[in-house]
Amino acid sequence: MIRRRKHRKRIEEVLTSPRTDRRTLSNVPDPENIRVTLDRRGMQEQDATAIDGGMDSEYLSKIRMLSLRYTADFEVLIVAKGQKKKSGIKARAVDISSTGILVELQEATYDFKVEDTVSIRFDIPPGTMPEGFESRVKTEAVIIRRFDHTVENQVKQMIAFEFVKPLTEYFQKKRWGYSVYTASGLLFVAVVFIMLMRAESIIYFKYNLVLYLYSLIAAAFLLTRYLFGALYRDVPINPDYMPGVSIIIPCFNEEEWIHRTILSCMNQDYPIDKLEVIVVDDRSTDKSVEQIEKTIEMIHREADRYMTKERLRMHVLTENGGKRVALVKGVEMAKHDLVVFVDSDSFLDPMAIKHLVQPFQDPRMGGVAGRTDVENKYTNTVTKLQTVRYYIAFRIMKAAESWFDSVTCLSGPLSCYRKELIEKHTHAWLNQKFLGQPATFGDDRSMTNFILRTHRTGYQDRAICSTVVPSDMGVFLKQQMRWKRSWLRESLIAGSFIWRKEPFMTLFFYIGLIVPIAAPVIVLYNLVYVPIMYHVFPGTFLMGLLLMAMLMSLAHLLLRKSKLWIFGFVFCIFYEFILLWQMPIAWVTFWKSTWGTRETPQDIEARNKKEARKNKNKKRGLPL
């Protein structure tokens, strides 16, 4: 686990840190077959044999998860046979994987031997391993190696343990198994209660047509999203389908993360002659360009045999033109027929591209989105809220849309398009205006609309990337306002042609447009008007909100088995009392083109106008 400090807000970001491999591009297929792609550490003999003999990608992905190590720093208690349970030997974890742990002894009072079996206990702190692993562990392990490590002239005794059972199997029988059964049962209860409450709405339908009709429509919309999200399945990997892919990374002031982004894009389990990476800098004002150059030089130097000089390039724009201009420049430089857009603060899973391209076996597929997880999920409450929201938005909502081949937003962190379609719509995309104002944000929704008019759009849940989300509440609220404006603008545009798609998808698109727009009015009516005018406590309405929150939280618990599931409830409360009220503001300001979170030309212009008004009022003696 690593912690990075943001200087402006001094918020300490907590990120999971995979242990650095000796090979710079450890997941890239070796053209010289000197080493296999996967680290064999912790594998059983049959696993290694399966890899050598060729095995399906899903199985290899599971093996990779078992072998991936993470840097660690927490206390470990080792109890040898014959020792009392409370008098074990204390140690500090150095790194950990699903199959084993490396520790540094803090005292040398016991002579451990290789092949000894001991009892080992520790608590995995949040952020050390992937979501779901944060828990207490008490298991048996076998000593497989002992060695000394010298640090600052001090000799440290190190011991490597292999768990008798991998942590994945251990948690499945302990906490994960209980989570699945609990979440499944409670989800069933929640759905039954929601359906019973909607039956009540039918009974009282005649008393308030609009209110109870809204309740029925909203409940039906949400339940069907979860239904189709549950039915969704990825397009499986076809080992014979590996089309050429150009990854484009637009960068603006991302010196802190761009190094990791480039490495993750290059370090893909994908044929080297079919993958290239192009970094386009939009005239960053920090040290992004310097960091990009260092990263490219390091990759060229350490991994030249992977043809990195031919596959990794950068370009710096002559002037700041915005994200769309940077992406279009990357498309112009791309040599392959599929282009992947990756945000400069997003990091790809090694199998992301291999999964992402599979739906393009259908010639009618125009664009595909991957799943975006939160990388800095354990930083603070703000990032934990977004963790649950992100997962449900992708795994449930986008998956449900993908059932109808009509995903309405191919998200910026990771999406793939046919190059010919981007080129076809380049002029309209770059020059898009709404109510006379240039559309500078919402580029992902905008391009999706262009694609969706004539082609299908899909979602691949196993094409995973993680992204650094806002950890500052002010920045987060500005981002949410920008997203609501772009959602409203692009949804109105999509509404003009979506009726040509599958009828059921069309129906729920329009419902999904109406429900959020009407939500502030409905909330005011139930929580303010009814209690004041009729002296009735809004118990039924609040119970409905609670059940909706349960759906989000329990779905996260069921699928992720993570202790963060409780933040689904917190997010729903936060949404109802804070984020929901951004919607009315978006109604009357959705034509604005400022980002609010970065220095675009429109932001600079807006700030200068605001300062000019302040100076003018100051001269007149008017209040600011």
Long-range contacts (C-beta under 8 A, 24 or more apart in sequence): 1-70, 1-71, 1-72, 1-73, 1-125, 1-127, 1-128, 2-71, 4-256, 6-256, 6-471, 6-472, 9-471, 9-472, 9-475, 11-379, 11-380, 11-471, 11-472, 12-379, 13-376, 13-379, 13-468, 13-471, 14-126, 14-127, 14-376, 14-377, 14-378, 14-379, 15-127, 15-375, 15-376, 15-468, 16-70, 16-127, 16-128, 16-129, 16-130, 16-375, 17-70, 17-71, 18-68, 18-69, 18-70, 18-71, 19-69, 19-70, 19-71, 19-95, 23-303, 24-263, 24-267, 24-298, 24-299, 24-302, 24-303, 25-266, 25-267, 25-299, 25-303, 25-306, 25-308, 26-267, 27-64, 27-267, 27-268, 27-269, 27-350, 28-266, 28-267, 28-268, 28-269, 28-270, 28-272, 28-303, 28-306, 29-269, 29-270, 29-271, 29-272, 31-272, 31-305, 31-306, 31-307, 32-305, 37-269, 38-63, 38-64, 38-67, 39-67, 39-68, 40-67, 41-67, 41-69, 41-97, 41-99, 41-100, 42-66, 42-67, 42-97, 42-98, 42-99, 42-100, 42-162, 42-166, 43-67, 43-99, 56-237, 57-237, 57-239, 57-351, 57-354, 58-236, 58-237, 61-351, 61-462, 64-350, 64-351, 65-98, 65-168, 66-97, 66-98, 66-99, 66-166, 66-168, 67-97, 67-98, 67-99, 68-97, 68-98, 69-95, 69-96, 69-97, 70-95, 70-96, 70-97, 70-128, 70-129, 71-95, 72-96, 72-101, 72-124, 72-128, 74-122, 74-123, 74-124, 74-125, 74-128, 75-122, 75-123, 76-101, 76-103, 76-120, 76-121, 76-122, 77-120, 77-121, 77-122, 78-103, 78-112, 78-118, 78-119, 78-120, 78-159, 79-118, 79-119, 79-120, 79-121, 80-110, 80-112, 80-116, 80-118, 80-119, 81-116, 81-117, 81-118, 83-110, 85-119, 88-119, 88-121, 91-159, 93-122, 94-158, 96-124, 96-128, 96-129, 98-163, 98-166, 98-167, 98-168, 99-162, 99-163, 99-166, 99-167, 100-141, 100-144, 100-160, 100-161, 100-162, 100-163, 101-141, 101-160, 101-161, 101-163, 102-158, 102-159, 102-160, 102-161, 103-158, 103-159, 103-161, 104-149, 104-156, 104-157, 104-158, 105-156, 105-157, 105-158, 105-159, 108-157, 112-143, 112-146, 112-159, 113-143, 113-146, 114-143, 114-144, 114-145, 114-146, 115-142, 115-143, 115-144, 116-142, 116-143, 117-141, 117-142, 117-143, 117-164, 118-143, 118-161, 120-161, 120-163, 126-378, 126-563, 127-377, 127-378, 131-373, 131-377, 131-387, 131-560, 131-562, 131-564, 132-171, 132-176, 132-560, 132-561, 132-562, 133-167, 133-171, 134-562, 134-563, 135-171, 135-174, 135-175, 135-563, 137-167, 137-170, 139-163, 139-164, 139-165, 139-170, 140-164, 140-165, 171-561, 175-561, 176-561, 179-557, 179-558, 179-561, 180-558, 180-561, 182-557, 183-554, 183-555, 183-557, 183-558, 183-565, 184-558, 186-550, 186-554, 187-550, 187-551, 187-554, 187-555, 187-558, 190-547, 190-550, 190-551, 190-554, 191-223, 191-551, 193-543, 193-547, 194-219, 194-223, 194-544, 194-547, 194-548, 194-551, 195-219, 195-223, 197-540, 197-543, 197-544, 197-547, 200-540, 211-522, 211-525, 211-526, 214-515, 214-518, 214-522, 215-544, 217-511, 217-514, 217-515, 218-515, 219-544, 220-511, 221-508, 221-511, 221-512, 221-515, 222-548, 222-551, 224-400, 224-508, 225-396, 225-397, 225-400, 225-508, 226-396, 226-400, 226-551, 226-555, 227-400, 228-399, 228-400, 228-403, 228-404, 229-395, 229-396, 229-397, 229-399, 229-400, 231-403, 232-399, 232-400, 232-402, 232-403, 232-459, 232-461, 234-355, 234-358, 234-460, 234-461, 234-462, 235-358, 235-359, 235-361, 235-458, 235-460, 236-358, 237-354, 237-355, 237-358, 238-358, 238-361, 241-357, 241-358, 241-361, 242-270, 242-271, 242-274, 242-354, 242-357, 243-274, 243-336, 243-337, 243-338, 243-357, 243-360, 244-274, 244-275, 244-335, 244-336, 244-337, 244-338, 245-270, 245-274, 245-275, 245-276, 245-336, 245-338, 245-339, 245-340, 245-353, 245-357, 245-416, 246-275, 246-276, 246-277, 246-278, 246-330, 246-331, 246-333, 246-334, 246-335, 246-336, 246-338, 246-339, 246-340, 246-419, 247-275, 247-276, 247-277, 247-278, 247-339, 247-340, 247-342, 247-353, 248-278, 248-280, 248-327, 248-330, 248-331, 248-334, 248-339, 248-340, 248-341, 248-342, 249-277, 249-278, 249-279, 249-280, 249-330, 249-342, 249-343, 249-344, 250-280, 250-282, 250-323, 250-326, 250-327, 250-330, 250-341, 250-343, 250-344, 251-279, 251-280, 251-281, 251-282, 251-284, 251-288, 251-292, 251-326, 251-344, 252-281, 252-282, 252-283, 252-284, 252-288, 252-320, 252-323, 252-326, 252-344, 252-598, 253-284, 253-285, 253-286, 253-288, 253-598, 253-599, 254-284, 254-288, 254-344, 254-345, 255-284, 255-286, 255-287, 255-288, 255-290, 255-291, 257-344, 257-345, 257-347, 257-468, 258-288, 258-291, 258-292, 258-295, 258-344, 258-345, 259-291, 259-294, 259-295, 260-347, 261-342, 261-343, 261-344, 261-345, 261-346, 261-347, 262-292, 262-295, 262-296, 262-299, 262-312, 263-295, 263-299, 264-347, 264-348, 264-349, 264-350, 264-465, 265-342, 265-348, 266-299, 266-303, 266-308, 266-311, 266-312, 267-350, 268-348, 268-350, 268-351, 268-352, 268-353, 268-354, 269-350, 269-351, 269-354, 270-353, 270-354, 272-306, 272-307, 272-311, 273-307, 274-336, 275-311, 275-336, 275-353, 276-310, 276-311, 276-312, 276-313, 276-334, 276-335, 276-336, 277-311, 277-312, 277-313, 278-313, 278-314, 278-315, 278-330, 278-333, 278-334, 279-312, 279-313, 279-314, 279-315, 280-314, 280-315, 280-316, 280-317, 280-326, 280-327, 280-329, 280-330, 280-333, 281-314, 281-315, 281-316, 281-317, 281-326, 282-317, 282-320, 282-321, 282-322, 282-323, 282-325, 282-326, 283-316, 283-317, 283-318, 283-319, 283-320, 285-599, 288-344, 289-316, 320-600, 320-601, 322-440, 322-600, 322-601, 323-441, 323-443, 324-429, 324-430, 324-440, 324-443, 325-430, 327-443, 328-422, 328-426, 328-429, 328-430, 331-419, 331-422, 331-423, 331-426, 334-419, 336-419, 337-418, 337-419, 337-420, 338-416, 338-417, 338-418, 338-419, 339-416, 339-417, 339-418, 339-419, 339-422, 340-414, 340-415, 340-416, 340-417, 341-412, 341-414, 341-415, 341-416, 341-417, 341-444, 342-413, 342-414, 342-465, 343-412, 343-413, 343-414, 343-467, 345-467, 345-468, 346-372, 346-375, 346-413, 346-414, 346-465, 346-466, 346-467, 346-468, 347-375, 347-465, 347-466, 347-467, 348-414, 348-464, 348-465, 349-463, 349-464, 349-465, 349-466, 351-462, 351-463, 351-464, 352-414, 352-463, 352-464, 352-465, 353-463, 355-460, 355-462, 355-463, 355-464, 356-414, 356-416, 356-460, 356-463, 357-416, 358-460, 359-458, 359-460, 360-416, 360-418, 362-456, 364-405, 364-455, 364-456, 365-405, 365-455, 365-456, 365-457, 365-458, 366-417, 366-418, 366-421, 366-451, 366-452, 366-454, 366-455, 366-456, 366-457, 367-407, 367-410, 367-415, 367-416, 367-417, 367-418, 367-421, 367-447, 367-448, 367-451, 367-455, 367-457, 367-458, 368-407, 368-410, 368-415, 368-416, 368-457, 368-458, 368-459, 368-460, 368-463, 369-394, 369-398, 369-407, 369-409, 369-410, 369-411, 369-414, 369-415, 369-457, 369-458, 369-459, 369-460, 370-411, 370-413, 370-414, 370-415, 370-416, 370-459, 370-460, 370-463, 370-464, 370-465, 371-395, 371-398, 371-414, 371-459, 371-460, 371-461, 371-462, 371-463, 371-464, 371-465, 372-411, 372-413, 372-414, 372-464, 372-465, 372-466, 372-467, 373-464, 373-465, 373-466, 373-467, 374-466, 374-467, 374-469, 375-466, 375-467, 375-468, 375-469, 376-468, 376-469, 376-471, 377-564, 379-471, 380-471, 381-567, 381-570, 382-470, 382-471, 382-472, 382-473, 382-476, 383-469, 383-470, 383-471, 384-564, 384-567, 384-570, 385-567, 385-570, 385-571, 385-574, 386-469, 386-470, 386-476, 387-564, 387-567, 388-552, 388-553, 388-556, 388-564, 388-565, 388-567, 388-568, 388-571, 389-552, 389-568, 389-571, 390-469, 391-556, 391-559, 391-560, 392-552, 392-555, 392-556, 392-568, 394-459, 394-461, 395-461, 395-555, 395-559, 396-555, 398-459, 399-459, 399-461, 401-459, 401-505, 402-457, 402-458, 402-459, 404-501, 404-502, 404-504, 404-505, 405-456, 405-457, 405-458, 405-502, 406-452, 406-456, 406-457, 406-498, 406-501, 406-502, 406-505, 406-509, 407-448, 407-457, 407-458, 407-459, 408-445, 408-448, 408-452, 408-457, 408-491, 408-494, 408-509, 409-444, 409-445, 409-448, 409-490, 410-444, 410-447, 410-448, 410-451, 410-457, 411-444, 412-443, 412-444, 413-465, 413-467, 414-463, 414-465, 415-444, 417-447, 417-451, 418-455, 421-450, 421-451, 421-455, 422-447, 424-450, 425-450, 425-451, 434-489, 434-590, 434-591, 435-591, 436-591, 437-591, 437-592, 437-593, 438-593, 438-602, 439-486, 439-489, 439-593, 440-593, 440-594, 440-595, 440-600, 440-602, 441-482, 441-485, 441-486, 441-593, 441-595, 442-482, 442-483, 442-485, 442-486, 442-487, 442-489, 442-490, 445-486, 445-487, 445-490, 446-486, 446-490, 448-490, 449-490, 449-493, 449-494, 452-494, 452-497, 452-498, 452-501, 453-497, 470-597, 475-597, 477-578, 477-582, 478-595, 478-596, 478-597, 479-596, 479-597, 480-579, 480-582, 481-582, 481-585, 481-586, 481-596, 482-595, 482-596, 482-597, 484-582, 484-583, 484-586, 484-590, 485-586, 485-589, 485-590, 485-592, 487-586, 488-517, 488-586, 488-587, 488-590, 489-590, 489-591, 516-583, 517-583, 517-587, 519-580, 519-583, 520-580, 520-581, 520-583, 520-584, 523-576, 523-580, 545-572, 545-576, 548-572, 549-573
